[in-house]
Amino acid sequence: MIKIHTFKISLLALFIAGLAACASSGDSPTGTPQEVQEIQSQLLGDMPLPAASKIIGADSLIIGRGDNWVGRVVLSGVQTPTDIYAFFQSEYPRAGWTTVSAVKSKTSILVFTKGDRTATVELNEGSMTGPKTLITITSSPKNANVVAPSKK
């Protein structure tokens, strides 16, 4: 009886350890808040991020790094969407970004430009069990040559 009970506990511990490993794979780097912020700034360059926000690696696609990356980065935010909206409204212009448009609603969208780059920030309310805010930043060259697919 004791062997079966011990086996069940060992199996449960192994299952929990496996879940913990899955939950952390592909997500933000780990370490002190300063170390995480440094890694994120190396990836995203001159794009300030709200305090304690973390990259959700499984949902992000970052090509390049620093001030020339393109793609989409999805972050989890610990502040409310209203607070994070205010952060982007104040901090991006301080970092040299120009606000092109800003719409505050259930899904808020902010568009910024800097030099030959465009950044679109989308803010959505998070789930009850997840982050307070989901932040999606899309970065691309301004005036990229986009060709519509031809109809055949």
MODACOR-V936044 format. One record per pair of residues at least 6 apart in sequence whose C-alpha atoms are under 6 Angstrom apart, sorted by the first residue. I is the first residue (numbers start at 1). J is the second residue. Records with the same first field share a line. If there is no record, write none. Layout:
I: J + J
This chain:
26: 57 + 58
27: 56 + 57
28: 54 + 55 + 56
29: 36
42: 66
43: 65 + 66
44: 65 + 66
45: 66 + 67
46: 67
53: 76 + 77
54: 75 + 76
55: 74 + 75
56: 74 + 75
60: 72 + 73 + 74
61: 71 + 72
62: 71
63: 69 + 70 + 71
70: 139 + 140
71: 138 + 139
72: 137 + 138
73: 136 + 137
74: 135 + 136
75: 134 + 135
76: 131 + 134
77: 131 + 132 + 133
78: 131 + 132
80: 132
81: 133
97: 112 + 113 + 114
98: 112 + 113
99: 112
100: 111 + 112
101: 110 + 111
102: 109 + 110
103: 109
107: 123 + 124
108: 122 + 123
109: 121 + 122
110: 120 + 121
111: 119 + 120
112: 118 + 119
116: 141 + 142
117: 140 + 141 + 142
118: 139 + 140 + 141 + 142
119: 138 + 139
120: 137 + 138
121: 136 + 137
122: 135 + 136
123: 134 + 135
124: 133 + 134
125: 133
126: 132 + 133 + 134
